[in-house]
Amino acid sequence: ASQCESMTLHEADLSLYQASVALEGHLSVRFMHEGLAAVEHPTGWGFVDSGNRVVVPSVYLWVNDFCECRAEVETAKGMGLIDKSGRYIIEPRYGVVEYDPRSGCSMVRQGKEWIEFDYSGQRLVEEEAI
């Protein structure tokens, strides 16, 4: 984040925001973020790169754009957090997952409780033993 504060749009790597080819063949296409664009298919949402190659298959009910190499996703089982390869950082089993790029942490709601996870998906405060 500190690197971004001093950058202007003219200095930014525009390849991270523009596709090198037309992103065709999708029901819906979002803007490119961090080299990936969210795309919708009849099977769900996923991500393609600037060459329109599938990076993360379209299997999600909903996805958020990538931010700091993290994206919130929703499946039939719940919300989770993935990295740019589609690997789960936080398994999709929660009601809400919100990644905060300022802290690098995620706030996750399970029932009425909010739980904090670090950047690598490790729970910061362990559950209390009953």
N, C-alpha and C positions, 0 to 999 in steps of 0.2 A: 504494500500500500504506500510506503514512503517513497518508492520510486515513482509511482503514479502522480503523487502530489505535485511534483516539479515538471511534469510533462505537459505539453500542449498537444492538441489534436494533430498539429503538423509534424510533431516529433514522434507520435505514436506509430507503431507498425500497422499500417492500414490493412495488411493481409489478414490480420486477426478479425477484421470487421467486414471484409468484402469477400465474396466467393469468386473463385477463378473461372468458374463456368456457371451457366444458368442452373439454378437448383429446381429442375423440373421433375415431374413424376410423383409429386406429393400432393395430398389434399390441402395442406397448409404448411407454410414455411415461415419461421421467425428469422429475425436478423442474426447474423453471425456474432457469436460471443466467444472469445478465446479460441478462435479457429474452428468452432463447431456451431451448427445451426440446428435448432430443434425442428423436427419435421413430423407431420401427422400422416398416418396411413390408416386404412381400415382396421389394422391390427393394433393400433395405438400410436403413441408418441415415441420418438427416438432421436438420434442425432446423426448428422452427416458432416463431413469435412468440406473444405472449400472446393474440392473437386467432385462433390456430390456422391462420395463413397460412404457407405454405411460404416459408422464407427461404433455406435450403440444401437442395437436393433430396436425397432418400433414395437415395444411390448408394454409400454406404460400407459395408464389411464390419463396421466398428466405429468408434465415435467416443467421445471423452471430452467431458465438459462444458466449456463455455467458461470461461476464466479469463483476465482481463486482455485480453479480445477475441481470444483464441487458443484453438484446440481441436486436439488431436491426432486424426488420422483414419488409417484403414487402408483400403487398396485392394488389389486383386489384385497390384499392382506393388510394394507396400510401404507403410510409414508416412510421413506427412507432417504438415504443420501448416497450418491454414487460418485466415483471419480471418472476421468475422461475415457477410461477403457470400459466403463460400465460395471466395474467391480463395486460391490456394496461396501461402503465405509460404515454406514449404519443400516442394518437390515430393515426392510420395509414392513414394520409391524406396529407403527405408532400412529396416533391420531393426527399429530402435527410435527413436522420437522422444519426448523428455521435455522439456516446457516447464517452466521454473522461474520462477514469478511473483516470487520475491524478487529475482532478478538480471535478469529480463526476457530471459534467454538460453535457448536450447534445446541440450540435449545429444543428439547423433544418433549412432547406432552404424551403421557401415558395415563389414561383416565383423567383424574383431576390434578395429577402431580406433574411438575415440570422437572426434567432431568437435563443436566448439562454434559455434553460430550466434547472432547478436545478435537483438534484438527484430524487426528488419525482414527477417530471413532471410538476412543476409549472413554468410558464413563468416568467423570471427574470425582463424583462422590459415590461411593459404593452403597448398595442397599443395606439398611440396618437389619441385623439378624433378629428374628422374632423368637 
